Amino acid sequence: MIDRIKNLITNYRGTKTFEWKTEASIFQFIVSNLNAEGKLKGSANDLPDEKPQDENGLRYAPGAFDSLFGAEDSDKSKSEVDELVKLIKKISENADKESEAKFYELITSTEHVIGVIDAFLDRAVNLRLSIDPYLVNFSKDLAFKTGHRNSVKFGIAMIGICQEKSVIDDIKLIGLHDEFTLFSVVSILNLSDDKVNDLWELAKKVDGWGKIHIVERLAKMELTNDIKDWLIIDGYKNSIMYEYLTYTCAVNGELHSHLGKAVISKKLFKASADIIEALIAGGPAEDISIYSYASITIENFVRHSKKHADEISAFIVLNHIKDFLIELQTDISLHKENGWTEDIISNCLIDIVEIINSKDWSVLALIALKSSDNVDYWNGKQAAKMLNIDIWDVLWQRLQNNPSESSMWYDVVNGAKPSQADQVIEFALAAIPLKELASGPRDSSGLGPQFLRYWSLDYMTTFLENYPKKGEAIILAALDSPVTRNRNMAFKVLHKWGNDNWSNEIHSKLLNLKSNEPNKKSKENVNRLLEGRDLI
């Protein structure tokens, strides 16, 4: 790896300076893709420098890599930082054009810059470089006049340390794309004379990893009541996972105080339900177990539920709270610091049972199940399970109406009884495009939107496990699928069937895979399957 860096650096010397600035910049792309509300259009999610997806469909969501990974401490990253520091020194002294081109080429030759950018900035600050006029102009050119995301990130970060306040509005525009929000936030914190409101303004216009970054920082600042209200009503909502922000918003937005009022709005009730449900579910961030206001928050939420719990989503949350409280009764020790007592738990449970028994929730569950809205439908399924409602007819009808939707196949195969197996298999043979999916084995993970239809094949293959010899065409298609997961599922099904239930065509297909299976582990399982041994 070190040799690669050395060769890269060596090859720079003596090369011609190339033009790295462009009018078709990422900044211009973002500006031209804003909607009437000043938010980025969904169609602009993919940046102009986006690499084509490989056959595995693997790609980080905008901003995800920089969120999940940090600085590197490898020899490779140290070599890169050393070279970048040498180049930036020359640039700041005399606007050396060759050094500018080399700097640009080096930062754009690696896939991600999060591993080196902090170390570079620390070194650059310690050099006490001359900022005006060359360094600040170079930084602005990187941020606003280039077409590569790495150079934009470097430019935004360098503008921050240059204290170039004149471009803060443009930095906020770049921050509208989740890929750059983290870098824009850091720069805003360095430049803004009104940090809280500038961050809040940006937070209201982003939705993914960018919003997570902003809210985590905004919540720790001195907040107005308006911002605290926003944290509770909208701040936690993001397209990645509510659990990332619910604890932060509950604590810093003072959810317990909001719910402590005698009367609350329907909007506050629904937002509180979201937050409490996410805190109970737990996940990648802090949860209900360390929320010091847990008891008073839930106690007041249950109190307000007597008036506001009239939608199926509220029924679901109340059931989750009930399950949590029942567990708490078994072992309260870890939660005593959060204000819980046996009396509070018992009183909340009594109230919840009374609310749940106060109406026929099955009517609302069935209405939600028939909704075209995916969230309502999901809520309907959850509620139906809690109410022990048989929803087979609804599931079957939805699948027949939309057989290309893989999630419908999941619902049907998991809800079907043995007496319904034949009709499910018959419909699958007619509705799933088996010939199209059986394009030949490749070692593909099957992730990404272009592979959604392969999940239908996955679910049906697994379904056949308990029905030997039935739906053979589905098994044959799975054995010929480019998605490795499909083939592995077929191996498991055939192993459970036993080779006495294999047709000649299945046996022949396995013999072909013995030679042509591209995945090493899967190939070993083909051999084991043919030899009658357990799979690995």
N, C-alpha and C positions, 0 to 999 in steps of 0.2 A: 504493500500500500504506500509506503514511504517512497519507494522508487517511482510510483506513478506520479506522486506530487512533485518529486524532483524533476522528472522528465517534463511534466507540465510547465514547471517554472522555467526550466532550461529552454524549452521550445519558445517561450515568450521572447527571449533575448534575440534581438536582430530581426524580429518580425515587423511587418508594416502595421502602422496604426490603422485601425478600421473604424468605421462610423457606427457607434453603438447607440446613439440617440435616434429617436424616431418620432414622427408626428402621430403615428398609430400606436400611441402609448396605452398602457393599462389605465392610467389616469383618465385619458380621453374616453376609453371604453366604458369606464364606470360612469363618468359624467353623462355620456350619451344614453345610458340605460337606467335613468332614474324615472320613477313614475310621478304622478301628480302630487303624491304625498311626500316626495323627497326620499323615498325608499328605493332600494335596488330591485329591479324587476327580477322575477324568478328565472327568466330566460338568460340572465346574465350570471348565473351561478358558475358556469364554466368560463374561465378566463381565456383570453386569446392564446396564451402559451400552454394551455392544457394539453397534456400528452394523451394520445389515443389510448383507450382502455385495452389492456391485453385480454386474451381469451378468458382469463379468470375473472375479469371484471373488477379487479381489485383497485380501489382508489380511496384515498382518505377524503372525508368530507372537508370542505373549506375550513381551514384553521385547525383541523383536528390534530395533524402531526405536531404542529408547534405547541399545541395544548398538552399533548401526551408525552412529549419527549423534551428533554432539556439540553443543557450544555454537554459537550463531549470533552473527554480528557485523554484522547488518543494521540499517538505520535502524528497521525495524519492531520488532525485538527490543529495541533500545535504548529505544524509546518505551514498550514494555510494561514493561520493568524500571523505568524512571523512575516510571511511574504506580504500579506495585506498591510501590515503596519509599515513596512518599508515603502510600499507604494503610496500609502496615504500621506506619508511624510513628504515625499517628492511633490505630490499633487498640491498639498497645502502651501508649499514654498514657492512654486512657480507655475502651477497649472500644467505640469508636464503631460502632454497629450498621450504619449506612449504609455505612461504610468496609468492614466485614466482608463485607457483601453485594456491594459493588462488587469487592472483592478476589476473592471466589469467582467472580463472573460473568466477570471478566477472565481468570482462569486456566483457566476451563472453556470459554471461547469460542474457544480455539485448539485444533487437533487434538492437538498434541504440546507438552510443556513442557520437554523436555530442552534445547531451544535457549536457554532463558532462566533456568532455575532456578539454575544455578551463579553466573551474574552477579548475580542477585537476592540469593542468600545471601551473596556477598562484600560487596555493598553493605549488606545488613542487619547483618552482623557489625560492619562499620566504623562504623555508626551508634551502636553500644553502647546498643541499645534496652533499656528496662526489661522484664525477662522476666516477673516475677510482678506481679500475677496474670493479667493480660489476655493477653499474648502466648502464654504456655504453654497457657492454656485454649483459645485460638483455634486453636493448632497441633493440639491433641488433637482438637478438634471436626472440623477438616479431615480428619485421618487416620482417625478412627473413627466419625464421624457424618454422612458424606456419601456420595452414590451416584455420584460421578464420579471416574474414575481420576486425572485431573489434580490434583484437590484432595487426594486421598489421598497422592499423591507429594509435593506441597508440604508437607502436614502432617507426613509422616514425616521429611522433610528438616529442617523447622523444629524438630521435637522434638529432633533431634540437636544443633542449635546451642543449644537451650534447656537442654540437659543434664538433661532430664526422665527420670530413670532408672526411675521407678515404672512406666512403660509398656513396658519393654523386652520383656517376654513377649508383649505384644500386637503389638509391632512384628515379632517373630519369627513370629507367626501370619500377619500380612499378607504377610510375605516368602515364605510357602509358595506364593504365586502368582507365577509367573515375571515377570509384569508389574511387580511391586513389589520383587522380590528385590534388585535393584541399590540401590534407595533404602534398603531395610531394612539392607543390609550396611553402607552408609556410616553410617547412624544407630547401628547396633550398635557399630561401631568408635569412635564418639564417646561412647557411653554405657556399654558393658559393662565390668565389672570382671574378666571372664573371656573376653576376646575370642576366643581360639583355640577354646575349647570351644563357645562360643555359635555361632560360624560353622560349626564342624564339625557340630554338632547340626542346624543348618539345611541344610547341604550334603547331608546324608544323606536329606533329605526332599524335595528338588527334583530336577528332571530336565532342564530345558531351558536357556534362556539364563541363568536364575537360577543354576543349578549352575556354569555357566562363570564367571560373575562371582565366585561365592564361592571356588571352587577357585583361581582366579588370585590372589586376595588371601590366602587361607589358606596357600597353598604358600610364600609369602614370609615367613611368621612362624616363630617358634620352635616346632618341632613335636615331639610325643612319638613314640615308636616305633610306637604304635598308629595314630596319624594317618598316619605314613609308610606303614605297611602298607596302610591304607585307600586312600591315594592310588594305590597300585599295583594293588590288587585291584578297587576300585570307583570311585575318584575320577575317573578319566578318562571313565567311561561317561556319556553324555548323549544326549538324543534329537535333538540338532542335528547334530553331527558329532564323532566321536571325535578327529579331528585337531586340534580346538581345544585339547584338554587333554593329549594324550599326552606331548608334550615336557615340559610343566610337571610332570606327575606322575612321569615317568621321572627327571627331574633331582632334584626335591625329595623324591620318595619313595625315591630311591636304588635304582633298579631294578638297577643294576650290582652293588650289594652283595647284594641279594636273590638274584640269579642266581649270585653267586659262591660260594654255599654248596654243599657236597657233595651234599646231597639237598634237593629242593624238593617242595612239594605239587602236586597236579594243578591245583588252583585257581590257584596262582601261575603255573604253566606256561601255562595258557590265557589269563590276563590279560596275561602277558608277550608272548604271541603277538599279541594284539590291539594292544598298544602298539607293538611292533616293526613290524607290518604298516602301521599308521597313520603311523609315522615315515618308513617307506620310501615310502609313497604320497605324502606331502607334502600340502600344502593351504593353508589360510588362516593357519596359524601356523608355528612353528619345526619343522624336520624333521631327518632323520637326518644331513644335511650339516653341521650345527653341534652335533651331540650329541657331546660330548667323550669320552663313554664308549661310543661306538658299537661299537668293535671288541671290547672285553671283554664287552660285553652280548651281542652276537650270538654270539661264540665260546662263551660259557657256555650260551646258549640252545640252540645246536646240540648241545652236550654233553648237556644234559638231554633233548633230543629223542630220543636213542637209547632212553630209557626211556618217555617220555610221548607220543611222536608216534604215537597210535593212532586218531585221528579225522581225518576228511577235511579239517577246518579246518586241522589242523597240516600236512597235505600241501600245502595251498595256500600257507600262510605260508612253508614251507621253499622252495617254488618261487619265491616272490617274493624271498626272501633270496638264492637262487641267482642269479636274474637281476640283482639289485643287485650281487652280488659279481663277476659276469662283467663288468658295466659298470665296476666299480672297477678291475678288472685292466687295462682299456684306459686309464684315466686316474685314477691314485691321488692326483695332486698336491693336489687340494682337500680330501682326506680324511686326509692324513698326520697332521695335528694331532689327529685323533680316535683315534690309536693303531693305525691300519692299517699292516700290512706285507705284502709279497708272500707271506711264509710263512704268516701268519695267514689270508689270503684263500684260498690254495691248500689249506690243511688243512681249513678250513671247507667248501670246495667238495667235497673228497673225502668228508668225513663226510656231507654232505647227500646226495650221490649214493648213498652206501651205504645211508642210511636210506630214500630213495625207492625203491631197488631191493629193499628187504628184504621187501616184501609186495605183494600184488595190490590196489592202491588202486582199481582200477576197480570192484571189488565194493562198496566203501564209497561211491564216487561214485554208483553206480546206486541204492543204498539212499537216499542223500540226495535224489536227484532225485525219488523217489517219496514223499518226506515231505510232510505237510500243513503243516509249519512253513516259513515263507517264507525264514528264514535258512538252514535246512538245504538247501532247494531251490536257493537262490542259490549256496551252496557246491558243491552237486552240479554245477551248470552250469559253474562256474569250473573245477572239477577235471576234468570231462569234456572241456573244451576243451584243458586241459593234457595230457590223456591221449589226445587225438585219438579220443574215443569218439563214434560216431554215435548221437545221442540223439533222432533224429526221432520214433520211435515213442512215446517218453515225452512229448515236447512235444505231439504231435498228440492223444494221449489226454487230457492235462491240459486242452487247449483244448476238446475235445468235452465234457469233464466240467463245464467252467466257462467258457462262451463270453462271459459278461458281464465277465470279468476282462480288462481291456485289456492287461495285461502278458503274458498268454498269447498274444495276437495278435502282440505284438512278437516273442516267442520263435519263433513258428511262421513268420512271414514272413521272419525272418532265418535260419531254419534250413532252409527249404524249397528243394528242388532244382527245376529246371524241369519235371521229370517229375511233380512233385507239385503244380504250380501249379493245375491244373484242379480238383482236389479241394479245395484251399484256397479258391479263388474260389467254388466251388459252396456250400461250407459257409458262407462269409461272407454270401452273398446270402440264405441262409436264417436265419442266426443273428443278424446285426446288424440292429437295428430301424431300417432306413434311412428309412422314412417319418417316424418320430418325430424323427430327427435332422435331417431336411431341413425345418426349420421356417421357412426364409427367411433371407437374408443379413443379418447385423448385424456391427458391428465389435467383436466380442468376442474377448478374448485366449484364452478357453477354459481358464483356470486355475481351480483350485478343485475340490473333491470332486464338485460337481454336474456337472462337465464330463468326468469320467473316461471315460465311454463314447464321447466324441468322439475319444479317442486311438485306439480300435479302428478308427474310420473313417480316421483319419490313417494308421495303419500299413498298412491294406489299400489305400488310395489310392496310397501310395508303391509298394507291392508291384506294382501294375498297370503301372508304368512300362515294364516290359519285355514286356508282353503286350497289344499293341494290339487294340482292339475287344472285349477280354474284360472282364467285370465292369462293363459300362457303367452299370448301375443304381447301383453304388458311386460312380462318378465323378459322376453326376447328383446323388446325395445330397450329395456333398462340395461341389458347386457351389451347392447350396441350404442349406448349413449356416450357422448363425449364427456359427460360429467362423472367424475370418479365416484362421487357419492351415490349416484344411481346404480352403478355396477356393484358397489359394495353392498347396497341394500338387497340387490338381487341375489348376491352370494348368500346372504344371511337367510333369505326366504328359501332358497334351494337347499340349504343345509338343513333347515327345519323340515322341509318336505321329505327329505331323504331321496337318494338316487333312484329308488324304485318308482318314484313319481315323476321322473324326468322323461320327457319325450326324446326321441332321437335328435330332433332339431336343437333342443336345449343342450344335450350332450355334445353335439357337434360344435355349437357355439362356444362352449367351455373349452373344448380342445383347441379351438382357434385362439381363444384368449390366453391359453397356456403359453403360446408363442408371442402374441401381439399385445398383451396387456402392458400399457405404458407405465403404470404405477408399480413400484417395487413391492410394496406391502400387499397391494391387491393381487399382484401376480403370484405371490406366495400363497395367498388364500385360494386362488384358482387351483393351484396344485393340491392344496389340502382338501379342497372340496372334491376334486376328482379321486383322491385317495381315500375319501371317507373319514378324514381326520377333522378335529375341531378347528375352527377358524381362529386366527390371532387378532 
